[in-house]
Amino acid sequence: MKTPDRADSAPPRTPGPPGRLRRFRLQWIGIAGSLLDIARRQLIKLVALAFAGLSIAHAQSGGYAFVGIADWDRDRHQDIIARDASGVLWLYPGMSVRGYSQAQRVQIGNGWNGYAFAGIADWDRDGHQDIVAKDVNGALWLYPGASKRGYSPGERVEIGNGWAGYTFVGVTDWDRDGHQDIIARDTSGVLWLYPGMSTRSYSSAQRVEIGNGWAGYVFAGLTDWDRDGHQDIIARDTSGVLWLYPGMSVRGYSPADRVQIGNGWSTYVFSRLIGDWDRDGNKDILAKDASGTLWLYPGASTRGYSQAQRVQIGNGW
C-alpha cells in the first residue's frame, strides 16, 4: 500500500501407464500444496488489513475540534480541517457530494493542543488558504498554507497579541475591501471587527465595534448566507434557535434585522463549519450531533428556513 511462490509447472514425461498415474498424483499434490500456501499468505494479508482498518477506525473516533471548512488543497472541493484529542491536525478532503467522501484523511500538523481557532482564509492573499489561531498566552498566529495535502513548509508568523478572553466569530472579508478580517466577541459581549491588511504581520487598522449584547451566543461562522454580496453572521442563542444576522459590508453596525433560520440546535457543534459543501452555489452548514455523527444541512440562499433535508456525511467525530 510479495509475490507468492509459483506452483511447479514442469511437464510430465511419457513412460508406461502405472508411472504416469503416480507422477500425475504427485504433481497434483504439489499444486494443491502451493495453492494452499498462496491461500494461507492471502489470509494473513487480509487479517492484517482488517486489524489495520480497526486501528484506523479507533483512531478516528471522537474528540475532534474543528478548524473550519475551505478548499485547502485547491482542488475545487471544500475540505474539513480538524484537530484530534492528541493535538494532531487532519485534513479531510471533500468531494462536493451530499454523502460520505471516499478520500482518505491526511495529517497536516501536530502539537496543536491548546490553540483556539479563528478560522481558515487566504489571510496574506497569496492564493493559499491559511490558518489563524491563538495560543494559550493570547498571541495570535498566522500559519501559512501551501495548497497541498501534507505539512506546509511556511513558518508561522505572529500577527497579534492580547487575544486571551476573546471568542472568535470567524475570518472573512467583512467590509469588502479585498482583505480578510477577524470578527471576535469580548468578555462583555461586544462584537469587534479587526480589519486585516493581507500581510504576514500586525495590522495597523483600528478595530471597530459592530455589535453588542452577544454574550451567550455560539457562532456557526461567517459567510454570504443569502447571496446578496455581503458577509453575514450565523449564530445560535441559548434556547437553540439559529439566527441569521445579515451584514452590509460596512465597518460598523448593520441596520438589517436578524432572521430565524432554524431551531433545535442546542446540542450541535458547528463552529466555523459553513461553506458550499456540495458546490450547488448555496452555503451550507455542517454540524456534529451529540453522538459524533456529522450532518450536512444544505442551504438555499434565503433569509429563512431551508427546505432541503439534512444528509449524514460522517460518523465517529
N, C-alpha and C positions, 0 to 999 in steps of 0.2 A: 504496500500500500505504500519452488525448488522443483525442481522438476522431478517427478517420481521416476524410479528406475523403470527401464523398458522391460517388457516380457521377452524371454528368449524366443527368437523367431527363426532359428536355424532350420532349413528344410530337411525332412526325413529322408534317409536313404531307402533303397528298394530291395531288401532281402526277401526271404520267404514270408508267408503269412504269419506264423507264430511270432517272429521277432518284430514285425511291423506293428502287430497289435500291442506288444509290450512297450515299444518305444512311443507308440501313439498315446498309450495310457500315461506314461511318464511325462510326455510333453504336456498333456492337459493338466497334470498335477502341477507342473512348473508354472503354466499360465495362470492356473487358479491361485497359486501361491502369490504370484506377482500382483494379480488383481486384488487379492485380499490386502496385500501390503499397501497398494495405492489407496484402497478404501480406508485403511487404518490411518494413513497420513492425512487424507482429506478430512476424516472425522476429527483428528486432533486440531486441524486448522479451524474447522467450524466451531469447535468448543472454545478455542482461544478467542475467535471473533465474538462469540456470544458473550464471553466474560468481559471482553473489551467494551462491548455495547452496554452491558450493565454498568460498567465503571463510568462511562460517559454519561449515561442517564442519571446516575447518582450525583456526578459532579455538576450536572446542570439543574439540580433540583433546589429551588427555594433561595431566599435571602438576597435577591438582586435589588440594586438601586439603579434607577435609570438615569443615564446622562442625557439622552434625548434621541430624536429622530432626525436624520439627514442623509443625503446621498454622499456618504463618507468616501466611498471608493470611486465615485464619479462614473458609475455605470448606468445612470438614469433611473435607478431604483432607490427608494427610501430604505434606510437601514436603521437598526436599533443598536445603540451602544449602551452597555450596562456593566456595572461592577458587581462581582460576586462577593460572598461573605469573606473571602480571603484577601480581598483587595485587588484581584486580577480584573483587568478591563477587557471586555469581549465585544467584538463586532459580530452582529447577527445580520448577515446580508438579506435584504428583502428581494422580492421578485415581482412586486406590483400586482399581487393577486389577493383575492379575498379568501384566504385559506393559509395553510401551513407553507412556509418556504422550505424548499429542498436543499438550499445552500447550507454548507457547514459553517459553524461559528469559527472565528479566528481570534486568537489572543493578540491584543494590540497594546497592552500595558500591564504593569504590575506596581504594587506599592501605593495603591490609591485609597486605602482606608483613611478615614478622617477628612476627606475632601467633600465639600458641598458644591454641587454643580450649578453654574448659571445657565449653561446650555451649549449648543453647538451652532456655529455660524462661521462664515468666512470673515473673521474679525479684521484681518490685515489686508483684505481684498487682493489676495494673490492667486485666487482661483481654487484654493483648497479649503475644505471645512476644518475648523479648529475647535478645540475645547477650551472653555473658560471656566475656571473653578477657583474656589478659595480654600486655603488650608486652615488648620486648627488655630493658627495665630491671627487669622483675619487678613492675610495677604492674598491678593488676587493675582492669579497666574493665567497666562496665555500659553496653551500647548498647541503649537502649530501642527496642522495635519499635512499629509503629503498625498492624499487621494489614493491610498494603497491599502491592501488587506494585510496589515502587519504593523510592526512598530514604525513610528515616524522618526526620522533622524534629526528633526528640528529640536533645538534646545528650548526649554520653557523660558518665558520672559515675564518678569513681574510687571503688572500693569496697574496695580492699585494696592492700598493698604487701609486698615481701619474698617474692614468689612464684617468684623465679628458682630453678631446680633442682627444682621440683615437677612431677609428671606428673599431669594431670587424669584422673580416672575418669569424672566427669560431674557433672551438676547435676540434682537431684531432691529431692522431699520425703522424705528418708531416714527421719526419725523420726516422720513422720505428724503433725506439729503444725500443718500448714497453711502452712508457709514452705518455700521452696526452699532446699536446702543444697548445698554443694560437697563432694565427696569427692576427695582427692588423695593421692598417694604421694610421700614424701620420698626423698632420695637414699640412705637406709639401708634402704629397703624397707618402712617403716612406713606404714600407711594411716590417714589422718586424716579425721574428719568436721568440717566447718566449718559450723555451723548458721547459716542465714540468718534474717532478720527482716522480709522483704518491704519493705525500704526502699531508697531510692536513696542509700545512704551506707554507711559501715562498719558491720558488725555487732558488737555488744558481747558476743555469746555466745562462750564459750570453746570452743576446739577440743577434740575428744575422740578418743583413739586407738581405732580399731575393728579393727585388724588388723596383722600383721607377717609378714615373710617373702615380701613381694610383689615383690622385685627380679626382673626378667626377664620379668614378665608384660606382655602387651599387652591393653589393655582395650577390649572392644567397647562397653561402656557400662552404664548403669543403667536398669532397668525392672522392672515386676512380671511377670517371665517366666512364672511358674507360676500366676498369677492367684489368689494367696491373700491379696491385700490388702497385701502387704509388698514393698518395692522390693528388687531383687536385683542382684548384680554378675555380669556375664558377662565372662570373660577367657580368653586363650589362653596356655598355658605355652610353654616353649622348644622342646618337641617337637611343637608344632602341635595339641595336644589342647585342646578347648574345654570350659570348666568353668562350671557354674552355682554361684554362691555365694549361697544363699538368705538374705535379710535377715529381720529380726524387728522392724523399726520401733523400734529402741532406740538410745540414744546409748552404744554400747559394742560389745563382741564379740558376734557371733551364734553360738549353740550348734549351729546346723544344719550338718550335714555337706555338703561340696561334692558335686556330681553331674556326671559326664561327660555332655556333650550333643553332642559332636562330635569329629572327628579329621581330620587332613589340612588344617589351616587355616594352615599356616606361611607361605604366600606371599600371603595375603589382607590387604587393607586394609579395616578396618571400624569404626574408632574413631568412636563417637557415632552409629552408624547402626543404631539399634534403635527400632522403633515398629510400630504396627499399620498397615502399609503398604497392605494390601488391605481393611482395615476389616471383618475377619471376627471380631473380638473377641479374636484371639490376637496376641501380639507377634512380630515378625519381625526377621530380621537382613538388612541389605543389605551386600554385600561386593564389593569390586573385586578382580579377579584380576590376575596379572602382565601380561596383555595389554591391560588397560584396560577389560575387559568388566565391566559391573555386573550382579550377580545378586541376586535375591530368594530368601532361604531362609525359607519360611513356617514359623512356629512353631505349636505345638499346645497351649500352656499346660500342658506336662507337665515333670516333673523327669526328663528322659531325652531320647533321640533323637527327633526329629520324623520321621514317615514321609512327609511331603509332599516332592515333588520340587522342586528349585530351578528358577527361571524367569529367563531373561535379560530385563532391563528397560532396558539401556543399553549403549552402547559409546563408545569414544573418551575414556574417563575417565583 
